[in-house]
Structures are given as structure tokens and as C-alpha cells.
Amino acid sequence: MTDKINLDEIQNMDFETAFKALQSNVAELESADLPLEQALERYERGQALAKRCAQLLEEAELRVRQLSMGTTQPLETED
């Protein structure tokens, strides 16, 4: 695994993949005695993964609200 963050890779992950990667990342941070630079890189990756998960959950919530209202037009998401 490379220590550099690949934001494009994270942005293309589905929720399950991103959440699993986030859990793994957190476990590494909690259990490993990492040098400061590696710990910071893991933290930054974790933040990107958490943001992706939140984005996908927000999109899912928007779809559920749209379906509940019987709307057929897509609602705009906040970016």
C-alpha cells in the first residue's frame, strides 16, 4: 500500500468500499506505532474517506426523500 493519498481513487469508491477502507484506516491509526509523517498521511486519508462516505449517504438520503415525495425530477445536491 502506498502512503500517498489517491483522491481520485477515493472519489470513485462506492459506500461499502469507502467505509471498509475507513474502518481499516482507523484500526491502523489506533493500533500501529506509526512515525508522525505516516500517521498524518493515514489521518488525511481517513478524512477523505469519511468525506466520501458522508457524500454518498447524503446522496442516498436525497434519493429517499425524492422517492417519498413522489418526485420524478432529480433534486440538486449541495457541493
N, C-alpha and C positions, 0 to 999 in steps of 0.2 A: 504494500500500500504506500502510495506516495504521501508525503506530509503536506504537499501543496494542495490548496483547495481548488477544486474544479467546479466553479459556479454554474457553468453550462450543464454539467452532468447532474448537479443537484436540481436545477430548474426543470430538467426533463424527467425527474423521478415521479412515479405515482406515489400516492399517500403511503401505502403499505411499505414500499421500499424506503422512502424517506424516514418514516417512523422507526423502522427497524435499524436503519443506519444511525439515527439519533440515539436510540437506546444503546447501541453498541458504543457509540462515541462517549456517551455519559459514563458507561461502565468503565471504559478505558481511563477516562479522566479520574474517576473515583478510586480505581484500584492500582493504577500504574504510578510508579515514581518517575515521572517524565521530567526531562530538562525543561526549563522555563520556556524556551522557544517552541518546543514540541507541544507543551501544554497550551500555549497561546494559539497555536495553529489548530489544535483539536477544539479549543473553545470557539474559535472563529468558525470552524466547520459546523459545530453544533448550533451556533446562532443561525447560520444559513439554512441548515436542515429544519430547525424549529420554524423559521420564517416560511419555508416551503410548505411544511405541514399546516401551518395556520392559513396560508393562502388557499390550499386545497380544501380545507374544512370550510372556509368562508364561501368558496365557490359551491360546495355541496349544499351548504345552508341556503344559499341564494336559489339554487335549483329547487330545493324542497319548498321554500316559500313561494316560488313561481308556480310550482305544481299545485300547491294548496290553494292558491288564488285562482287557479284555472287559467292563468295567463299563458298565451302561446308565444308571445314575443319575449326574446331574451332580455333580462334585466342587466343593466350596466353594473360592473364591479368597480369598487374603489381601488385604485392603484397607488 
